Amino acid sequence: MIQRIQSIYLFLVVVISGGISALLPYGIDQNKEALLAQDNLLVMGLFGGSAILALISIFLFKNRQLQFVMGRINILLNFILLGVFVYWSLTLSGETAVSEKGIGMLLPIISIVLLVVANKAIKKDENLVKSVDRLR
């Protein structure tokens, strides 16, 4: 049953982490050039890992427990990405590498919110199945 609401949330995470992250800059350097995720291997790997985990989670609809765990791992991965962005923005002094912050730094927050809502829907489905099993 791919047509569940959590599949939509997970698909939005795939679009944000896989597609939009490549288009929006996460910073602007001192030369007024946009810093994109493709330019940095760490950022690209974390965004790509998040997109792949969300895509795999969509097709794990038969195993809701594993889908829930993969959602939590994905949340953790996005928190690590957010921590990297916060670390870069707080430790860089003056005009070293990142002069301004870009809108791409907010993408992990949006992904975390979508993943939390998807996990709530997965948990709701799991509780519904357990209640139906009790009636049998």
N, C-alpha and C positions, 0 to 999 in steps of 0.2 A: 504494500500500500504506500506507494510513493506520494500519493496525493494528500498526505497529512500536513497539518499546519507547520510542524517542525521541519519538514522538508523544505518549505518555502524559506523559513528562517536560515536554515543551513545553506540553501542555495544563495541567499543574499550574502552570507559570509564568504562563499566561494567567489562571488562577483566582486565583493569589496577587497578581499585579500588577494585574489588572483588578477583581477582586471584593473580596478580603480587605483590600486596601490602603485601600479606601473605608470599611471598617467599623472597623478597628483604628486607634487614635490613635498618632501618632508622637511625641507629647509632651503635656504638661499645662502650661498657663500658670499665672501667679500667681493667677488667679481660680478655679483648680481646674476649668477647662473643658478638655475634650479638644480637641487640635488634630488635625483630620482632613486627609486628602489633598485633599479637595474645597475646603477653605478656602484652600489655597495653590496658585496656578497653576503654579509651577515643579515642585512635588512631583507634582501631578496630571498634568502633561504628561510627566514622566519615567516615572511608573508607567504611564500610558496608552501611551506610546511602547514601553515594554518589552512590554506585553500585545499590542499590535498586531504588533510584530516577531515575537513567539513564535507568534501566530496565523497570520501569513503563512508562517512557517517550517514549520508543520505541513503546509501544502498544497504545499510545494516538494519533495515526496518523490521526484519524478522527476529533480530536479537537486540531487544530494547536495552538490556543491561549493558551490553558492549557499546551500544550507541550512546548511552548516557556517560559511560566512562570515557569514550573518545571525545565527547563534548567537554568534559572536565579537563582532559589533557589539552584540548585546543584552547580552553580558557587560560590555562597555565601558560601555554605558548604565547598567547597574546599579551599576558601580563609580563612575560619576559621581554617581548618586543617593546611594550610600553616602558618598561624599566630601562631598556637600552636608550630609547629616545629621551627619557627624563635624565638619565646619566649624562648623555651628550649635551643636553641643553643646560645642565647645571655646572658641569665641570669645565666647559670651554669658556675661557676668559677673553673678553674683548672681541677682536676680529680674527680669531684663529681659523676655524674651519667653517662653522655654521654661524652666519651673521644674523639671520632671522629664522624663525620657525615657520614651517609650512603647514598647510592643512592636512598633509599626509600623516602628521603626528597624531591626529585624532582618529584615524582609521582603526587602530587597535581597540579604542574605547567603544566604538560603534560595533565592532565585531564581538567584543565581550558581552555587550548588552544583548545582541541577537542570539549569542550562544546560551546565555542564561535563560532567555525566554524559550529557546528551543528545548533546553533541558527540563524546564518546567512542564512543557507539553509532553515530552517523553515520559516524565514521571507520572503525569496525569493518565496517559495511556496505560502505563504499567499498573497503576492502581486500579484502573477500570478492568483490565484483564484479570487481575487477582480477585476482584470482587465477583466477577462472573464465574471464575473457577470455584469459588466457595459455594456458589449456588448449585453446582452440578452434583 
